[in-house]
Amino acid sequence: MLRDYLADPSDQDRLLLTASANAFKGKRQLVWSNGLKARFNLKDLTDEELAKKKEEPADILSIVP
């Protein structure tokens, strides 16, 4: 939807994007399957811990105005 909107903005695409954003706002979009974290020895980190964790910089693929 976003790609369509960026290529040729239309009211229909804008309305679909807005409806989609509103439907997913505040919702969980990623869920770990049972046992996956244990299999890879991962632990839950708080937002603060994640913010302090140093990561390599991300590549910018696109900027949406």
LUMLUMDREN-2810 file (N, C-alpha, C; in Angstrom, 1 decimal):
<atoms>
<atom><aa>M</aa><ch>A</ch><at>N</at><xx>0.8</xx><yy>-1.2</yy><zz>0.0</zz></atom>
<atom><aa>M</aa><ch>A</ch><at>CA</at><xx>0.0</xx><yy>0.0</yy><zz>0.0</zz></atom>
<atom><aa>M</aa><ch>A</ch><at>C</at><xx>0.9</xx><yy>1.3</yy><zz>0.0</zz></atom>
<atom><aa>L</aa><ch>A</ch><at>N</at><xx>1.9</xx><yy>1.2</yy><zz>0.8</zz></atom>
<atom><aa>L</aa><ch>A</ch><at>CA</at><xx>2.8</xx><yy>2.4</yy><zz>0.9</zz></atom>
<atom><aa>L</aa><ch>A</ch><at>C</at><xx>3.5</xx><yy>2.6</yy><zz>-0.4</zz></atom>
<atom><aa>R</aa><ch>A</ch><at>N</at><xx>4.0</xx><yy>1.6</yy><zz>-1.0</zz></atom>
<atom><aa>R</aa><ch>A</ch><at>CA</at><xx>4.7</xx><yy>1.7</yy><zz>-2.3</zz></atom>
<atom><aa>R</aa><ch>A</ch><at>C</at><xx>3.7</xx><yy>2.3</yy><zz>-3.3</zz></atom>
<atom><aa>D</aa><ch>A</ch><at>N</at><xx>2.5</xx><yy>1.8</yy><zz>-3.4</zz></atom>
<atom><aa>D</aa><ch>A</ch><at>CA</at><xx>1.5</xx><yy>2.3</yy><zz>-4.3</zz></atom>
<atom><aa>D</aa><ch>A</ch><at>C</at><xx>1.3</xx><yy>3.8</yy><zz>-4.1</zz></atom>
<atom><aa>Y</aa><ch>A</ch><at>N</at><xx>1.1</xx><yy>4.2</yy><zz>-2.8</zz></atom>
<atom><aa>Y</aa><ch>A</ch><at>CA</at><xx>0.8</xx><yy>5.6</yy><zz>-2.5</zz></atom>
<atom><aa>Y</aa><ch>A</ch><at>C</at><xx>2.0</xx><yy>6.5</yy><zz>-2.9</zz></atom>
<atom><aa>L</aa><ch>A</ch><at>N</at><xx>3.2</xx><yy>6.0</yy><zz>-2.6</zz></atom>
<atom><aa>L</aa><ch>A</ch><at>CA</at><xx>4.4</xx><yy>6.8</yy><zz>-3.0</zz></atom>
<atom><aa>L</aa><ch>A</ch><at>C</at><xx>4.6</xx><yy>6.9</yy><zz>-4.5</zz></atom>
<atom><aa>A</aa><ch>A</ch><at>N</at><xx>4.2</xx><yy>5.9</yy><zz>-5.2</zz></atom>
<atom><aa>A</aa><ch>A</ch><at>CA</at><xx>4.4</xx><yy>5.9</yy><zz>-6.7</zz></atom>
<atom><aa>A</aa><ch>A</ch><at>C</at><xx>3.3</xx><yy>6.8</yy><zz>-7.3</zz></atom>
<atom><aa>D</aa><ch>A</ch><at>N</at><xx>2.1</xx><yy>6.7</yy><zz>-6.8</zz></atom>
<atom><aa>D</aa><ch>A</ch><at>CA</at><xx>1.0</xx><yy>7.5</yy><zz>-7.4</zz></atom>
<atom><aa>D</aa><ch>A</ch><at>C</at><xx>-0.1</xx><yy>7.8</yy><zz>-6.3</zz></atom>
<atom><aa>P</aa><ch>A</ch><at>N</at><xx>0.2</xx><yy>8.9</yy><zz>-5.5</zz></atom>
<atom><aa>P</aa><ch>A</ch><at>CA</at><xx>-0.7</xx><yy>9.2</yy><zz>-4.4</zz></atom>
<atom><aa>P</aa><ch>A</ch><at>C</at><xx>-2.2</xx><yy>9.3</yy><zz>-4.8</zz></atom>
<atom><aa>S</aa><ch>A</ch><at>N</at><xx>-3.0</xx><yy>8.6</yy><zz>-4.1</zz></atom>
<atom><aa>S</aa><ch>A</ch><at>CA</at><xx>-4.5</xx><yy>8.7</yy><zz>-4.4</zz></atom>
<atom><aa>S</aa><ch>A</ch><at>C</at><xx>-5.2</xx><yy>8.8</yy><zz>-3.0</zz></atom>
<atom><aa>D</aa><ch>A</ch><at>N</at><xx>-6.4</xx><yy>9.3</yy><zz>-3.1</zz></atom>
<atom><aa>D</aa><ch>A</ch><at>CA</at><xx>-7.2</xx><yy>9.4</yy><zz>-1.8</zz></atom>
<atom><aa>D</aa><ch>A</ch><at>C</at><xx>-7.5</xx><yy>8.0</yy><zz>-1.3</zz></atom>
<atom><aa>Q</aa><ch>A</ch><at>N</at><xx>-7.7</xx><yy>7.0</yy><zz>-2.2</zz></atom>
<atom><aa>Q</aa><ch>A</ch><at>CA</at><xx>-8.0</xx><yy>5.6</yy><zz>-1.7</zz></atom>
<atom><aa>Q</aa><ch>A</ch><at>C</at><xx>-6.8</xx><yy>5.1</yy><zz>-1.0</zz></atom>
<atom><aa>D</aa><ch>A</ch><at>N</at><xx>-5.6</xx><yy>5.2</yy><zz>-1.6</zz></atom>
<atom><aa>D</aa><ch>A</ch><at>CA</at><xx>-4.4</xx><yy>4.7</yy><zz>-0.9</zz></atom>
<atom><aa>D</aa><ch>A</ch><at>C</at><xx>-4.2</xx><yy>5.4</yy><zz>0.4</zz></atom>
<atom><aa>R</aa><ch>A</ch><at>N</at><xx>-4.4</xx><yy>6.7</yy><zz>0.5</zz></atom>
<atom><aa>R</aa><ch>A</ch><at>CA</at><xx>-4.2</xx><yy>7.4</yy><zz>1.7</zz></atom>
<atom><aa>R</aa><ch>A</ch><at>C</at><xx>-5.2</xx><yy>6.9</yy><zz>2.8</zz></atom>
<atom><aa>L</aa><ch>A</ch><at>N</at><xx>-6.4</xx><yy>6.7</yy><zz>2.4</zz></atom>
<atom><aa>L</aa><ch>A</ch><at>CA</at><xx>-7.5</xx><yy>6.2</yy><zz>3.3</zz></atom>
<atom><aa>L</aa><ch>A</ch><at>C</at><xx>-7.1</xx><yy>4.8</yy><zz>3.8</zz></atom>
<atom><aa>L</aa><ch>A</ch><at>N</at><xx>-6.6</xx><yy>3.9</yy><zz>2.9</zz></atom>
<atom><aa>L</aa><ch>A</ch><at>CA</at><xx>-6.2</xx><yy>2.6</yy><zz>3.3</zz></atom>
<atom><aa>L</aa><ch>A</ch><at>C</at><xx>-5.0</xx><yy>2.6</yy><zz>4.3</zz></atom>
<atom><aa>L</aa><ch>A</ch><at>N</at><xx>-4.1</xx><yy>3.5</yy><zz>4.0</zz></atom>
<atom><aa>L</aa><ch>A</ch><at>CA</at><xx>-2.9</xx><yy>3.6</yy><zz>4.9</zz></atom>
<atom><aa>L</aa><ch>A</ch><at>C</at><xx>-3.3</xx><yy>4.1</yy><zz>6.3</zz></atom>
<atom><aa>T</aa><ch>A</ch><at>N</at><xx>-4.2</xx><yy>5.1</yy><zz>6.3</zz></atom>
<atom><aa>T</aa><ch>A</ch><at>CA</at><xx>-4.7</xx><yy>5.6</yy><zz>7.6</zz></atom>
<atom><aa>T</aa><ch>A</ch><at>C</at><xx>-5.4</xx><yy>4.6</yy><zz>8.4</zz></atom>
<atom><aa>A</aa><ch>A</ch><at>N</at><xx>-6.3</xx><yy>3.9</yy><zz>7.7</zz></atom>
<atom><aa>A</aa><ch>A</ch><at>CA</at><xx>-7.1</xx><yy>2.8</yy><zz>8.4</zz></atom>
<atom><aa>A</aa><ch>A</ch><at>C</at><xx>-6.2</xx><yy>1.7</yy><zz>8.9</zz></atom>
<atom><aa>S</aa><ch>A</ch><at>N</at><xx>-5.2</xx><yy>1.3</yy><zz>8.1</zz></atom>
<atom><aa>S</aa><ch>A</ch><at>CA</at><xx>-4.2</xx><yy>0.3</yy><zz>8.6</zz></atom>
<atom><aa>S</aa><ch>A</ch><at>C</at><xx>-3.4</xx><yy>0.8</yy><zz>9.8</zz></atom>
<atom><aa>A</aa><ch>A</ch><at>N</at><xx>-2.9</xx><yy>2.0</yy><zz>9.7</zz></atom>
<atom><aa>A</aa><ch>A</ch><at>CA</at><xx>-2.2</xx><yy>2.6</yy><zz>10.8</zz></atom>
<atom><aa>A</aa><ch>A</ch><at>C</at><xx>-3.0</xx><yy>2.6</yy><zz>12.1</zz></atom>
<atom><aa>N</aa><ch>A</ch><at>N</at><xx>-4.2</xx><yy>3.1</yy><zz>12.0</zz></atom>
<atom><aa>N</aa><ch>A</ch><at>CA</at><xx>-5.1</xx><yy>3.1</yy><zz>13.1</zz></atom>
<atom><aa>N</aa><ch>A</ch><at>C</at><xx>-5.5</xx><yy>1.8</yy><zz>13.7</zz></atom>
<atom><aa>A</aa><ch>A</ch><at>N</at><xx>-5.6</xx><yy>0.8</yy><zz>12.8</zz></atom>
<atom><aa>A</aa><ch>A</ch><at>CA</at><xx>-5.9</xx><yy>-0.6</yy><zz>13.3</zz></atom>
<atom><aa>A</aa><ch>A</ch><at>C</at><xx>-4.8</xx><yy>-1.2</yy><zz>14.0</zz></atom>
<atom><aa>F</aa><ch>A</ch><at>N</at><xx>-3.5</xx><yy>-0.9</yy><zz>13.6</zz></atom>
<atom><aa>F</aa><ch>A</ch><at>CA</at><xx>-2.4</xx><yy>-1.6</yy><zz>14.2</zz></atom>
<atom><aa>F</aa><ch>A</ch><at>C</at><xx>-1.7</xx><yy>-0.7</yy><zz>15.3</zz></atom>
<atom><aa>K</aa><ch>A</ch><at>N</at><xx>-2.2</xx><yy>0.5</yy><zz>15.5</zz></atom>
<atom><aa>K</aa><ch>A</ch><at>CA</at><xx>-1.6</xx><yy>1.4</yy><zz>16.5</zz></atom>
<atom><aa>K</aa><ch>A</ch><at>C</at><xx>-1.7</xx><yy>0.7</yy><zz>17.9</zz></atom>
<atom><aa>G</aa><ch>A</ch><at>N</at><xx>-0.5</xx><yy>0.5</yy><zz>18.6</zz></atom>
<atom><aa>G</aa><ch>A</ch><at>CA</at><xx>-0.6</xx><yy>0.0</yy><zz>19.9</zz></atom>
<atom><aa>G</aa><ch>A</ch><at>C</at><xx>-0.7</xx><yy>-1.5</yy><zz>20.0</zz></atom>
<atom><aa>K</aa><ch>A</ch><at>N</at><xx>-0.8</xx><yy>-2.2</yy><zz>18.9</zz></atom>
<atom><aa>K</aa><ch>A</ch><at>CA</at><xx>-1.0</xx><yy>-3.6</yy><zz>18.9</zz></atom>
<atom><aa>K</aa><ch>A</ch><at>C</at><xx>0.3</xx><yy>-4.3</yy><zz>18.7</zz></atom>
<atom><aa>R</aa><ch>A</ch><at>N</at><xx>0.3</xx><yy>-5.5</yy><zz>19.2</zz></atom>
<atom><aa>R</aa><ch>A</ch><at>CA</at><xx>1.5</xx><yy>-6.4</yy><zz>19.0</zz></atom>
<atom><aa>R</aa><ch>A</ch><at>C</at><xx>1.5</xx><yy>-6.9</yy><zz>17.6</zz></atom>
<atom><aa>Q</aa><ch>A</ch><at>N</at><xx>2.7</xx><yy>-6.7</yy><zz>17.0</zz></atom>
<atom><aa>Q</aa><ch>A</ch><at>CA</at><xx>2.7</xx><yy>-7.2</yy><zz>15.6</zz></atom>
<atom><aa>Q</aa><ch>A</ch><at>C</at><xx>3.7</xx><yy>-8.3</yy><zz>15.4</zz></atom>
<atom><aa>L</aa><ch>A</ch><at>N</at><xx>4.6</xx><yy>-8.5</yy><zz>16.4</zz></atom>
<atom><aa>L</aa><ch>A</ch><at>CA</at><xx>5.5</xx><yy>-9.6</yy><zz>16.3</zz></atom>
<atom><aa>L</aa><ch>A</ch><at>C</at><xx>5.4</xx><yy>-10.5</yy><zz>17.6</zz></atom>
<atom><aa>V</aa><ch>A</ch><at>N</at><xx>5.3</xx><yy>-11.7</yy><zz>17.4</zz></atom>
<atom><aa>V</aa><ch>A</ch><at>CA</at><xx>5.1</xx><yy>-12.6</yy><zz>18.6</zz></atom>
<atom><aa>V</aa><ch>A</ch><at>C</at><xx>6.1</xx><yy>-13.8</yy><zz>18.4</zz></atom>
<atom><aa>W</aa><ch>A</ch><at>N</at><xx>6.8</xx><yy>-14.1</yy><zz>19.5</zz></atom>
<atom><aa>W</aa><ch>A</ch><at>CA</at><xx>7.8</xx><yy>-15.2</yy><zz>19.5</zz></atom>
<atom><aa>W</aa><ch>A</ch><at>C</at><xx>7.0</xx><yy>-16.5</yy><zz>19.6</zz></atom>
<atom><aa>S</aa><ch>A</ch><at>N</at><xx>7.4</xx><yy>-17.5</yy><zz>18.9</zz></atom>
<atom><aa>S</aa><ch>A</ch><at>CA</at><xx>6.8</xx><yy>-18.8</yy><zz>19.0</zz></atom>
<atom><aa>S</aa><ch>A</ch><at>C</at><xx>7.3</xx><yy>-19.5</yy><zz>20.2</zz></atom>
<atom><aa>N</aa><ch>A</ch><at>N</at><xx>6.6</xx><yy>-20.5</yy><zz>20.7</zz></atom>
<atom><aa>N</aa><ch>A</ch><at>CA</at><xx>6.9</xx><yy>-21.2</yy><zz>22.0</zz></atom>
<atom><aa>N</aa><ch>A</ch><at>C</at><xx>8.3</xx><yy>-21.8</yy><zz>21.8</zz></atom>
<atom><aa>G</aa><ch>A</ch><at>N</at><xx>9.2</xx><yy>-21.5</yy><zz>22.7</zz></atom>
<atom><aa>G</aa><ch>A</ch><at>CA</at><xx>10.5</xx><yy>-22.1</yy><zz>22.8</zz></atom>
<atom><aa>G</aa><ch>A</ch><at>C</at><xx>11.6</xx><yy>-21.5</yy><zz>21.9</zz></atom>
<atom><aa>L</aa><ch>A</ch><at>N</at><xx>11.2</xx><yy>-20.5</yy><zz>21.1</zz></atom>
<atom><aa>L</aa><ch>A</ch><at>CA</at><xx>12.2</xx><yy>-19.9</yy><zz>20.2</zz></atom>
<atom><aa>L</aa><ch>A</ch><at>C</at><xx>13.3</xx><yy>-19.2</yy><zz>20.9</zz></atom>
<atom><aa>K</aa><ch>A</ch><at>N</at><xx>12.9</xx><yy>-18.4</yy><zz>21.9</zz></atom>
<atom><aa>K</aa><ch>A</ch><at>CA</at><xx>13.9</xx><yy>-17.6</yy><zz>22.7</zz></atom>
<atom><aa>K</aa><ch>A</ch><at>C</at><xx>14.9</xx><yy>-18.5</yy><zz>23.4</zz></atom>
<atom><aa>A</aa><ch>A</ch><at>N</at><xx>14.3</xx><yy>-19.6</yy><zz>24.0</zz></atom>
<atom><aa>A</aa><ch>A</ch><at>CA</at><xx>15.1</xx><yy>-20.5</yy><zz>24.7</zz></atom>
<atom><aa>A</aa><ch>A</ch><at>C</at><xx>16.1</xx><yy>-21.3</yy><zz>23.8</zz></atom>
<atom><aa>R</aa><ch>A</ch><at>N</at><xx>15.6</xx><yy>-21.6</yy><zz>22.6</zz></atom>
<atom><aa>R</aa><ch>A</ch><at>CA</at><xx>16.5</xx><yy>-22.3</yy><zz>21.6</zz></atom>
<atom><aa>R</aa><ch>A</ch><at>C</at><xx>17.7</xx><yy>-21.5</yy><zz>21.2</zz></atom>
<atom><aa>F</aa><ch>A</ch><at>N</at><xx>17.6</xx><yy>-20.1</yy><zz>21.1</zz></atom>
<atom><aa>F</aa><ch>A</ch><at>CA</at><xx>18.7</xx><yy>-19.3</yy><zz>20.8</zz></atom>
<atom><aa>F</aa><ch>A</ch><at>C</at><xx>19.3</xx><yy>-18.5</yy><zz>22.0</zz></atom>
<atom><aa>N</aa><ch>A</ch><at>N</at><xx>18.9</xx><yy>-19.0</yy><zz>23.2</zz></atom>
<atom><aa>N</aa><ch>A</ch><at>CA</at><xx>19.4</xx><yy>-18.4</yy><zz>24.4</zz></atom>
<atom><aa>N</aa><ch>A</ch><at>C</at><xx>19.3</xx><yy>-16.9</yy><zz>24.5</zz></atom>
<atom><aa>L</aa><ch>A</ch><at>N</at><xx>18.1</xx><yy>-16.4</yy><zz>24.2</zz></atom>
<atom><aa>L</aa><ch>A</ch><at>CA</at><xx>17.8</xx><yy>-15.0</yy><zz>24.2</zz></atom>
<atom><aa>L</aa><ch>A</ch><at>C</at><xx>17.0</xx><yy>-14.6</yy><zz>25.4</zz></atom>
<atom><aa>K</aa><ch>A</ch><at>N</at><xx>17.3</xx><yy>-13.4</yy><zz>26.0</zz></atom>
<atom><aa>K</aa><ch>A</ch><at>CA</at><xx>16.5</xx><yy>-13.0</yy><zz>27.2</zz></atom>
<atom><aa>K</aa><ch>A</ch><at>C</at><xx>15.8</xx><yy>-11.7</yy><zz>26.8</zz></atom>
<atom><aa>D</aa><ch>A</ch><at>N</at><xx>14.7</xx><yy>-11.5</yy><zz>27.6</zz></atom>
<atom><aa>D</aa><ch>A</ch><at>CA</at><xx>13.9</xx><yy>-10.3</yy><zz>27.4</zz></atom>
<atom><aa>D</aa><ch>A</ch><at>C</at><xx>14.7</xx><yy>-9.1</yy><zz>27.9</zz></atom>
<atom><aa>L</aa><ch>A</ch><at>N</at><xx>14.7</xx><yy>-8.0</yy><zz>27.1</zz></atom>
<atom><aa>L</aa><ch>A</ch><at>CA</at><xx>15.3</xx><yy>-6.8</yy><zz>27.5</zz></atom>
<atom><aa>L</aa><ch>A</ch><at>C</at><xx>14.3</xx><yy>-5.7</yy><zz>27.6</zz></atom>
<atom><aa>T</aa><ch>A</ch><at>N</at><xx>14.4</xx><yy>-4.8</yy><zz>28.6</zz></atom>
<atom><aa>T</aa><ch>A</ch><at>CA</at><xx>13.5</xx><yy>-3.6</yy><zz>28.7</zz></atom>
<atom><aa>T</aa><ch>A</ch><at>C</at><xx>13.8</xx><yy>-2.6</yy><zz>27.6</zz></atom>
<atom><aa>D</aa><ch>A</ch><at>N</at><xx>13.0</xx><yy>-1.7</yy><zz>27.4</zz></atom>
<atom><aa>D</aa><ch>A</ch><at>CA</at><xx>13.2</xx><yy>-0.6</yy><zz>26.4</zz></atom>
<atom><aa>D</aa><ch>A</ch><at>C</at><xx>14.5</xx><yy>0.1</yy><zz>26.7</zz></atom>
<atom><aa>E</aa><ch>A</ch><at>N</at><xx>14.7</xx><yy>0.4</yy><zz>28.0</zz></atom>
<atom><aa>E</aa><ch>A</ch><at>CA</at><xx>15.9</xx><yy>1.1</yy><zz>28.4</zz></atom>
<atom><aa>E</aa><ch>A</ch><at>C</at><xx>17.2</xx><yy>0.4</yy><zz>28.1</zz></atom>
<atom><aa>E</aa><ch>A</ch><at>N</at><xx>17.1</xx><yy>-0.9</yy><zz>28.4</zz></atom>
<atom><aa>E</aa><ch>A</ch><at>CA</at><xx>18.3</xx><yy>-1.8</yy><zz>28.1</zz></atom>
<atom><aa>E</aa><ch>A</ch><at>C</at><xx>18.6</xx><yy>-1.8</yy><zz>26.6</zz></atom>
<atom><aa>L</aa><ch>A</ch><at>N</at><xx>17.5</xx><yy>-1.9</yy><zz>25.8</zz></atom>
<atom><aa>L</aa><ch>A</ch><at>CA</at><xx>17.7</xx><yy>-1.9</yy><zz>24.3</zz></atom>
<atom><aa>L</aa><ch>A</ch><at>C</at><xx>18.2</xx><yy>-0.6</yy><zz>23.8</zz></atom>
<atom><aa>A</aa><ch>A</ch><at>N</at><xx>17.8</xx><yy>0.5</yy><zz>24.4</zz></atom>
<atom><aa>A</aa><ch>A</ch><at>CA</at><xx>18.2</xx><yy>1.8</yy><zz>24.0</zz></atom>
<atom><aa>A</aa><ch>A</ch><at>C</at><xx>19.7</xx><yy>2.0</yy><zz>24.3</zz></atom>
<atom><aa>K</aa><ch>A</ch><at>N</at><xx>20.2</xx><yy>1.5</yy><zz>25.4</zz></atom>
<atom><aa>K</aa><ch>A</ch><at>CA</at><xx>21.6</xx><yy>1.6</yy><zz>25.7</zz></atom>
<atom><aa>K</aa><ch>A</ch><at>C</at><xx>22.5</xx><yy>0.7</yy><zz>24.9</zz></atom>
<atom><aa>K</aa><ch>A</ch><at>N</at><xx>22.0</xx><yy>-0.4</yy><zz>24.4</zz></atom>
<atom><aa>K</aa><ch>A</ch><at>CA</at><xx>22.7</xx><yy>-1.4</yy><zz>23.7</zz></atom>
<atom><aa>K</aa><ch>A</ch><at>C</at><xx>23.3</xx><yy>-0.8</yy><zz>22.4</zz></atom>
<atom><aa>K</aa><ch>A</ch><at>N</at><xx>24.6</xx><yy>-0.9</yy><zz>22.2</zz></atom>
<atom><aa>K</aa><ch>A</ch><at>CA</at><xx>25.2</xx><yy>-0.4</yy><zz>21.0</zz></atom>
<atom><aa>K</aa><ch>A</ch><at>C</at><xx>25.0</xx><yy>-1.3</yy><zz>19.8</zz></atom>
<atom><aa>E</aa><ch>A</ch><at>N</at><xx>24.5</xx><yy>-0.9</yy><zz>18.7</zz></atom>
<atom><aa>E</aa><ch>A</ch><at>CA</at><xx>24.3</xx><yy>-1.7</yy><zz>17.6</zz></atom>
<atom><aa>E</aa><ch>A</ch><at>C</at><xx>25.0</xx><yy>-1.0</yy><zz>16.4</zz></atom>
<atom><aa>E</aa><ch>A</ch><at>N</at><xx>25.2</xx><yy>-1.8</yy><zz>15.3</zz></atom>
<atom><aa>E</aa><ch>A</ch><at>CA</at><xx>25.8</xx><yy>-1.2</yy><zz>14.1</zz></atom>
<atom><aa>E</aa><ch>A</ch><at>C</at><xx>24.7</xx><yy>-0.3</yy><zz>13.5</zz></atom>
<atom><aa>P</aa><ch>A</ch><at>N</at><xx>25.1</xx><yy>0.7</yy><zz>12.8</zz></atom>
<atom><aa>P</aa><ch>A</ch><at>CA</at><xx>24.0</xx><yy>1.6</yy><zz>12.2</zz></atom>
<atom><aa>P</aa><ch>A</ch><at>C</at><xx>23.2</xx><yy>0.9</yy><zz>11.1</zz></atom>
<atom><aa>A</aa><ch>A</ch><at>N</at><xx>22.0</xx><yy>1.3</yy><zz>11.0</zz></atom>
<atom><aa>A</aa><ch>A</ch><at>CA</at><xx>21.1</xx><yy>0.7</yy><zz>10.0</zz></atom>
<atom><aa>A</aa><ch>A</ch><at>C</at><xx>21.2</xx><yy>1.5</yy><zz>8.7</zz></atom>
<atom><aa>D</aa><ch>A</ch><at>N</at><xx>20.9</xx><yy>0.8</yy><zz>7.6</zz></atom>
<atom><aa>D</aa><ch>A</ch><at>CA</at><xx>20.9</xx><yy>1.4</yy><zz>6.3</zz></atom>
<atom><aa>D</aa><ch>A</ch><at>C</at><xx>19.6</xx><yy>2.0</yy><zz>6.1</zz></atom>
<atom><aa>I</aa><ch>A</ch><at>N</at><xx>19.5</xx><yy>3.3</yy><zz>5.6</zz></atom>
<atom><aa>I</aa><ch>A</ch><at>CA</at><xx>18.3</xx><yy>3.9</yy><zz>5.2</zz></atom>
<atom><aa>I</aa><ch>A</ch><at>C</at><xx>17.9</xx><yy>3.5</yy><zz>3.9</zz></atom>
<atom><aa>L</aa><ch>A</ch><at>N</at><xx>16.7</xx><yy>2.8</yy><zz>3.8</zz></atom>
<atom><aa>L</aa><ch>A</ch><at>CA</at><xx>16.2</xx><yy>2.3</yy><zz>2.5</zz></atom>
<atom><aa>L</aa><ch>A</ch><at>C</at><xx>15.3</xx><yy>3.4</yy><zz>1.8</zz></atom>
<atom><aa>S</aa><ch>A</ch><at>N</at><xx>14.6</xx><yy>4.1</yy><zz>2.6</zz></atom>
<atom><aa>S</aa><ch>A</ch><at>CA</at><xx>13.7</xx><yy>5.1</yy><zz>2.1</zz></atom>
<atom><aa>S</aa><ch>A</ch><at>C</at><xx>13.3</xx><yy>6.1</yy><zz>3.1</zz></atom>
<atom><aa>I</aa><ch>A</ch><at>N</at><xx>12.9</xx><yy>7.3</yy><zz>2.7</zz></atom>
<atom><aa>I</aa><ch>A</ch><at>CA</at><xx>12.4</xx><yy>8.3</yy><zz>3.6</zz></atom>
<atom><aa>I</aa><ch>A</ch><at>C</at><xx>11.1</xx><yy>8.7</yy><zz>3.1</zz></atom>
<atom><aa>V</aa><ch>A</ch><at>N</at><xx>10.1</xx><yy>8.6</yy><zz>4.0</zz></atom>
<atom><aa>V</aa><ch>A</ch><at>CA</at><xx>8.7</xx><yy>9.0</yy><zz>3.7</zz></atom>
<atom><aa>V</aa><ch>A</ch><at>C</at><xx>8.4</xx><yy>10.4</yy><zz>4.2</zz></atom>
<atom><aa>P</aa><ch>A</ch><at>N</at><xx>8.1</xx><yy>11.3</yy><zz>3.4</zz></atom>
<atom><aa>P</aa><ch>A</ch><at>CA</at><xx>7.8</xx><yy>12.7</yy><zz>3.8</zz></atom>
<atom><aa>P</aa><ch>A</ch><at>C</at><xx>6.5</xx><yy>12.7</yy><zz>4.6</zz></atom>
</atoms>
